[in-house]
Amino acid sequence: MPKLGMEPIRRRQLIDATIAAIEENGFSEATVSRISARAGVSTGVVHHYFRNKDDLLEATLRDLANTLRREVVERLNRARGPRERVEAIIDGNLAPGLFTRAGVTAWLAFWGEAPNSPRLARIQDIIIRRLHGNLIHALRPIVAPERLALTADGIGTLLDGLWLRAALTRGGVTLDDARRLTHDYLELCLAAERGKANADREIA
């Protein structure tokens, strides 16, 4: 019988072991036996907390999504003004605790598996819609309505592309480079907005 209070500790241990096993062995080879060995527990312990591997994988993706949400919310709470809110969303999606070799490898593995797993696809859809909604809300005061969705999509796509490049490229993409590229893209978008506003005033 597990000790009282052990469940959150064990679940954390098994989720961390799952991320490590995916990095070391790939998604399909991250078996329950390898995950349990990585966590230093028996397979019986895994099955005590999770019915099967699919449950463990879903819990791992949910944990990654919740960590991402917390990173964004913490930065949004400190932001002052629309631009800082957009930058908070960018930096939250590129948080040091997430944008690691193990982290990007796990995200890429889940992206690849989502089309074949309704459970994982549902979580990925929540992540994508949350990012888009946050960006729309933050950009609305500083981007014209007709370009709002496109600007949000551009930032979201760039963030996804940087995660993909970091996972697939030897040496990856550094955190500083990823942030600089995304902030530079934001500045280009806002400069275009300022230019359009000036041109409209001249015409008027």
C-alpha positions in Angstrom: 0.0 0.0 0.0 1.6 3.3 -1.0 2.3 5.8 1.8 -0.2 8.6 2.2 0.8 11.6 0.2 3.0 9.6 -2.2 0.7 9.9 -5.2 1.7 13.4 -6.4 5.4 12.5 -5.9 5.1 9.3 -7.8 3.1 10.9 -10.6 5.7 13.6 -10.9 8.5 11.0 -10.9 6.8 9.0 -13.7 6.0 12.0 -15.9 9.6 13.1 -15.7 10.7 9.6 -16.5 8.4 9.5 -19.5 9.9 12.7 -20.9 13.4 11.4 -20.4 12.5 8.0 -22.0 11.0 9.8 -25.1 14.2 11.8 -25.4 16.4 8.7 -25.1 14.4 6.1 -27.0 11.8 7.8 -29.1 8.0 7.9 -28.6 7.2 4.3 -29.7 10.1 2.8 -27.8 9.3 4.7 -24.6 7.7 1.5 -23.1 6.3 1.1 -19.6 9.3 -1.0 -18.7 11.8 1.6 -19.8 9.8 4.4 -18.1 9.6 2.4 -14.9 13.4 1.6 -15.1 14.1 5.3 -15.7 12.0 6.2 -12.6 13.6 3.5 -10.5 10.4 1.7 -9.8 8.6 -1.5 -10.9 6.1 -1.6 -13.7 3.5 -2.5 -11.1 4.0 1.0 -9.6 3.3 2.6 -13.0 0.1 0.6 -13.4 -1.0 1.6 -9.9 -1.1 5.2 -10.9 -1.9 4.9 -14.6 -4.1 2.2 -16.2 -1.9 1.9 -19.2 0.8 3.7 -21.3 -1.8 5.8 -23.1 -3.0 7.2 -19.7 0.6 8.0 -18.7 1.3 9.7 -22.1 -1.8 11.8 -21.8 -0.9 12.8 -18.3 2.5 13.8 -19.5 1.2 16.0 -22.3 -1.3 17.6 -19.9 1.5 18.3 -17.5 3.6 20.0 -20.2 0.5 22.0 -21.2 -0.1 23.1 -17.7 3.5 24.1 -17.2 3.3 26.2 -20.4 0.1 27.8 -19.2 1.7 28.7 -15.8 4.8 30.2 -17.5 2.6 32.4 -19.6 0.3 33.5 -16.8 3.1 34.4 -14.5 4.6 36.7 -17.1 1.2 38.2 -18.1 0.6 39.1 -14.5 3.8 41.2 -14.5 3.2 42.8 -18.0 2.3 46.5 -18.3 0.6 47.4 -21.6 -0.3 45.5 -24.8 3.2 45.1 -26.1 4.5 43.7 -22.9 1.6 41.3 -22.8 2.5 40.0 -26.3 6.2 39.7 -25.2 5.0 37.8 -22.0 3.2 35.3 -24.2 6.3 34.8 -26.4 8.6 34.5 -23.5 6.3 32.1 -21.7 6.2 29.8 -24.7 10.0 29.9 -24.7 10.5 29.5 -21.0 13.9 28.1 -19.9 12.2 25.2 -18.1 10.4 24.2 -21.3 12.7 25.0 -24.1 15.2 22.3 -23.3 16.5 19.4 -25.4 14.2 16.9 -23.5 11.3 19.4 -23.6 11.4 20.1 -27.3 11.9 16.4 -28.1 8.9 15.5 -26.1 6.7 18.2 -27.7 7.8 17.1 -31.2 7.0 13.4 -30.3 3.5 14.4 -29.1 2.9 16.5 -32.2 3.8 13.6 -34.4 1.5 11.2 -32.5 -1.5 13.5 -32.1 -3.0 12.9 -35.6 -3.4 9.2 -34.6 -4.6 9.8 -31.1 -7.8 11.6 -30.4 -6.8 12.0 -26.7 -3.5 13.7 -27.6 -5.1 15.7 -30.4 -7.7 17.2 -28.1 -5.0 18.5 -25.7 -2.9 19.8 -28.6 -6.0 21.7 -29.9 -6.5 23.3 -26.5 -2.8 24.4 -26.5 -3.1 25.9 -30.0 -6.4 27.7 -29.3 -5.1 29.0 -26.0 -2.0 30.5 -27.6 -4.1 32.1 -30.4 -6.7 33.5 -28.0 -4.0 35.0 -25.7 -2.3 36.6 -28.7 -5.5 38.0 -30.1 -6.4 39.5 -26.8 -2.9 41.1 -26.3 -2.6 42.3 -29.9 -6.1 43.8 -30.2 -5.1 47.3 -28.8 -2.1 47.7 -31.1 -3.0 45.9 -34.3 -5.7 46.8 -36.8 -8.7 44.5 -36.8 -8.1 43.4 -40.4 -4.6 42.2 -39.6 -5.2 40.9 -36.1 -5.7 37.2 -36.8 -2.9 37.1 -39.3 -0.5 38.7 -36.9 -1.4 36.3 -34.1 -1.1 33.3 -36.6 2.3 34.6 -37.7 3.7 34.7 -34.1 2.2 31.3 -33.2 3.5 29.7 -36.4 7.0 31.2 -35.7 7.0 29.8 -32.2 6.0 26.4 -33.4 8.7 26.5 -36.1 11.3 27.4 -33.6 10.3 24.4 -31.4 10.5 22.2 -34.5 13.9 23.5 -35.5 15.2 23.1 -32.0 14.2 19.5 -32.0 15.4 18.6 -35.5 18.5 20.6 -36.0 21.9 19.4 -34.7 22.8 21.8 -31.9 19.2 23.1 -31.9 18.2 26.7 -31.6 19.4 28.6 -28.5 16.8 30.1 -26.2 18.3 33.6 -26.8 18.1 33.2 -30.6 14.5 32.0 -30.4 13.4 34.9 -28.3 15.3 37.4 -30.4 13.8 36.1 -33.7 10.3 36.2 -32.3 10.6 39.7 -30.7 12.1 40.9 -34.0 9.1 39.6 -35.9 6.8 41.3 -33.4 8.7 44.6 -33.9 8.3 44.2 -37.7 4.6 43.7 -37.3 4.2 46.7 -35.1 6.4 48.9 -37.3 4.1 48.0 -40.2 1.1 49.1 -38.1 2.8 52.4 -37.3 3.6 53.0 -40.9 0.0 52.2 -42.0 -1.3 54.6 -39.3 1.0 57.4 -40.5 0.0 56.9 -44.1 -3.7 57.0 -43.2 -3.2 60.3 -41.3 -1.4 61.8 -44.3 -4.3 60.8 -46.6 -6.8 62.2 -44.2 
